[in-house]
Amino acid sequence: MSETVDNKVTVLVLQHPQEQDHALGTAALLCRTLASARIAVGLSWRNLGHALGEPAEVRDWGVLYLGSAHAVGQGPLIAVDRKGETLPNQEMALSGLAGLVVLDGNWAQAKALWWRNAWLTKLRRFVVVPDGPSLYGSLRQEARPDAVSTLEAVALALSAVEDIPNLREKLLAPFRDLIAKARAAGVQGGKRDRRRRR
């Protein structure tokens, strides 16, 4: 059993319905590891409170934005404006952050969630800057080489806003276990390698 991380910044995962049954999906694993996290499965919600299941102040929430920051080297979490330009005062952009919305699905599914939920544009925008490739490796292909799993993105983001020792590794540990078990079972590209059974 992995250690529960007592996060103060709540994580809300908006999960595309086609992602919920993915064997190597990380959203459920993330929510089991974080004390304050929840998943909303669907395509659209009226507003943040509807998705969260309780009232919430939009101004206190951010979203992990799908674009890339135009400035690099400031990671792991960069606050950007609507054009993807880095905001000049990063500390102020992070102050008072109560929660983060994360879109869970492949690249096309995440874009669909973004466009179907106009209220997301009212949230502060953040871009994660991975310091290496996804732990998925060849187990799951993504549209962009800098794409990481939902869990990895949240681990990077929370490590920048929470004062919890080893937070990132605490979140990654159960994911590493999942990946190791998948490889041991002969899973390749998200599917079991049937050649190993012969």
C-alpha positions as CSV (number, residue, x, y, z in Angstrom):
1,M,0.0,0.0,0.0
2,S,1.4,3.4,-1.0
3,E,1.7,6.3,1.4
4,T,-1.1,8.8,1.3
5,V,0.1,12.4,0.5
6,D,-1.7,15.0,2.5
7,N,-2.0,17.7,-0.2
8,K,-3.5,21.1,0.5
9,V,-4.0,22.1,-3.2
10,T,-7.0,20.0,-4.3
11,V,-6.7,18.1,-7.6
12,L,-9.7,17.7,-9.8
13,V,-9.3,15.2,-12.6
14,L,-11.7,15.7,-15.5
15,Q,-11.5,12.3,-17.2
16,H,-12.7,11.5,-20.7
17,P,-15.1,8.6,-20.6
18,Q,-13.0,6.5,-23.0
19,E,-10.0,6.8,-20.6
20,Q,-11.6,5.4,-17.5
21,D,-11.1,1.7,-18.5
22,H,-7.5,2.1,-19.8
23,A,-5.5,-0.5,-18.0
24,L,-2.5,1.8,-17.6
25,G,-4.4,4.9,-16.7
26,T,-3.1,6.9,-13.8
27,A,-6.0,9.0,-12.6
28,A,-7.5,6.5,-10.2
29,L,-4.0,5.7,-8.9
30,L,-3.4,9.4,-8.3
31,C,-6.6,9.9,-6.4
32,R,-5.9,6.9,-4.2
33,T,-2.5,8.4,-3.3
34,L,-3.6,12.1,-2.7
35,A,-5.7,12.9,0.3
36,S,-7.5,15.7,-1.5
37,A,-8.3,14.6,-5.1
38,R,-11.3,13.5,-7.1
39,I,-12.2,12.3,-10.6
40,A,-15.2,13.6,-12.6
41,V,-15.9,11.4,-15.6
42,G,-17.7,13.0,-18.5
43,L,-17.4,15.3,-21.5
44,S,-18.8,18.6,-20.1
45,W,-19.9,20.3,-16.9
46,R,-21.7,23.6,-16.4
47,N,-19.0,25.1,-14.3
48,L,-16.2,24.3,-11.8
49,G,-18.6,23.7,-8.9
50,H,-20.6,21.3,-11.0
51,A,-17.5,19.3,-11.9
52,L,-16.2,19.4,-8.3
53,G,-19.5,18.6,-6.7
54,E,-19.3,21.5,-4.3
55,P,-19.0,25.3,-4.5
56,A,-15.6,26.7,-5.6
57,E,-14.2,30.1,-6.4
58,V,-12.9,30.1,-9.9
59,R,-10.2,32.7,-9.1
60,D,-8.6,30.3,-6.6
61,W,-8.2,27.5,-9.1
62,G,-5.8,26.7,-12.0
63,V,-5.7,24.3,-14.9
64,L,-2.9,22.4,-16.3
65,Y,-3.0,23.9,-19.8
66,L,-2.4,21.8,-22.9
67,G,-0.1,24.2,-24.6
68,S,3.7,24.6,-24.2
69,A,5.2,27.6,-22.4
70,H,7.2,29.8,-24.8
71,A,9.9,30.2,-22.1
72,V,11.7,27.1,-20.9
73,G,14.1,26.4,-18.0
74,Q,11.8,27.8,-15.3
75,G,10.0,24.6,-14.6
76,P,8.6,22.4,-13.3
77,L,5.4,24.6,-13.3
78,I,5.0,27.8,-15.3
79,A,2.1,30.2,-15.1
80,V,1.1,31.5,-18.5
81,D,-1.3,33.9,-20.0
82,R,-4.0,33.1,-22.6
83,K,-1.4,33.3,-25.4
84,G,1.0,30.9,-23.7
85,E,3.4,33.6,-22.7
86,T,5.1,33.2,-19.3
87,L,3.6,35.6,-16.7
88,P,6.2,38.0,-15.3
89,N,5.4,37.3,-11.6
90,Q,5.3,33.6,-11.1
91,E,5.1,33.8,-7.3
92,M,2.0,35.9,-7.5
93,A,0.4,33.6,-10.0
94,L,0.8,30.7,-7.6
95,S,-0.3,32.6,-4.5
96,G,-3.6,31.5,-3.0
97,L,-4.0,28.5,-5.3
98,A,-6.7,26.2,-3.8
99,G,-6.9,23.6,-6.6
100,L,-5.8,22.4,-9.9
101,V,-7.9,20.9,-12.7
102,V,-6.2,18.2,-14.8
103,L,-7.5,16.8,-18.1
104,D,-7.2,13.0,-18.3
105,G,-7.1,11.2,-21.6
106,N,-5.0,11.0,-24.8
107,W,-4.1,14.2,-26.6
108,A,-7.3,14.3,-28.7
109,Q,-9.5,13.5,-25.7
110,A,-7.9,16.1,-23.5
111,K,-8.4,18.7,-26.3
112,A,-12.1,17.7,-26.6
113,L,-12.5,18.3,-22.8
114,W,-10.8,21.7,-23.1
115,W,-13.1,22.9,-25.9
116,R,-16.3,21.5,-24.4
117,N,-15.8,23.3,-21.1
118,A,-15.5,27.0,-21.7
119,W,-15.3,27.7,-17.9
120,L,-11.8,26.3,-18.0
121,T,-10.6,29.4,-19.7
122,K,-11.5,31.4,-16.6
123,L,-9.0,29.5,-14.5
124,R,-5.3,30.4,-14.1
125,R,-3.2,28.5,-16.7
126,F,-0.2,26.5,-15.8
127,V,2.1,24.4,-18.0
128,V,4.3,21.6,-16.6
129,V,7.8,21.3,-17.9
130,P,8.9,17.6,-17.6
131,D,12.6,17.1,-16.8
132,G,12.6,13.8,-18.7
133,P,10.5,11.4,-20.7
134,S,7.4,9.7,-19.3
135,L,7.9,6.6,-17.2
136,Y,5.5,4.9,-19.6
137,G,8.3,4.6,-22.1
138,S,7.0,2.4,-25.0
139,L,4.0,1.2,-23.0
140,R,1.9,4.1,-24.1
141,Q,2.4,6.3,-27.2
142,E,1.6,10.0,-27.0
143,A,1.2,12.7,-29.7
144,R,4.1,14.8,-28.3
145,P,7.5,13.7,-27.1
146,D,7.2,15.9,-24.0
147,A,3.8,14.4,-22.9
148,V,3.7,12.7,-19.6
149,S,0.9,10.8,-17.7
150,T,-1.7,12.6,-15.7
151,L,0.0,11.4,-12.5
152,E,3.4,12.6,-13.6
153,A,2.0,16.0,-14.6
154,V,0.3,16.4,-11.2
155,A,3.5,15.2,-9.4
156,L,5.5,17.9,-11.1
157,A,2.8,20.6,-10.5
158,L,2.3,19.8,-6.8
159,S,6.1,19.6,-6.1
160,A,6.2,23.3,-7.1
161,V,3.3,24.4,-4.9
162,E,3.3,22.1,-1.9
163,D,5.8,22.0,0.9
164,I,5.9,18.3,1.3
165,P,9.3,16.5,1.4
166,N,9.7,14.0,-1.4
167,L,6.2,14.6,-2.7
168,R,7.0,13.8,-6.3
169,E,8.6,10.5,-5.5
170,K,5.7,9.6,-3.1
171,L,3.3,10.0,-6.1
172,L,5.6,8.3,-8.6
173,A,6.3,5.2,-6.4
174,P,2.9,3.4,-7.1
175,F,3.1,4.4,-10.8
176,R,6.6,2.8,-11.0
177,D,5.0,-0.4,-9.5
178,L,2.2,-0.3,-12.0
179,I,4.7,0.0,-14.9
180,A,6.9,-2.8,-13.5
181,K,3.9,-5.1,-13.2
182,A,2.7,-4.3,-16.8
183,R,6.2,-5.0,-18.2
184,A,6.4,-8.3,-16.2
185,A,3.0,-9.3,-17.7
186,G,4.2,-8.7,-21.2
187,V,2.2,-5.5,-21.9
188,Q,3.4,-3.6,-24.9
189,G,1.9,-0.4,-26.3
190,G,-0.9,-0.7,-23.7
191,K,-1.7,-4.3,-24.8
192,R,-0.6,-7.7,-23.6
193,D,2.1,-9.2,-25.9
194,R,0.4,-12.4,-27.0
195,R,3.6,-13.8,-28.4
196,R,4.9,-14.5,-24.8
197,R,2.1,-17.0,-24.3
198,R,3.2,-19.3,-27.1
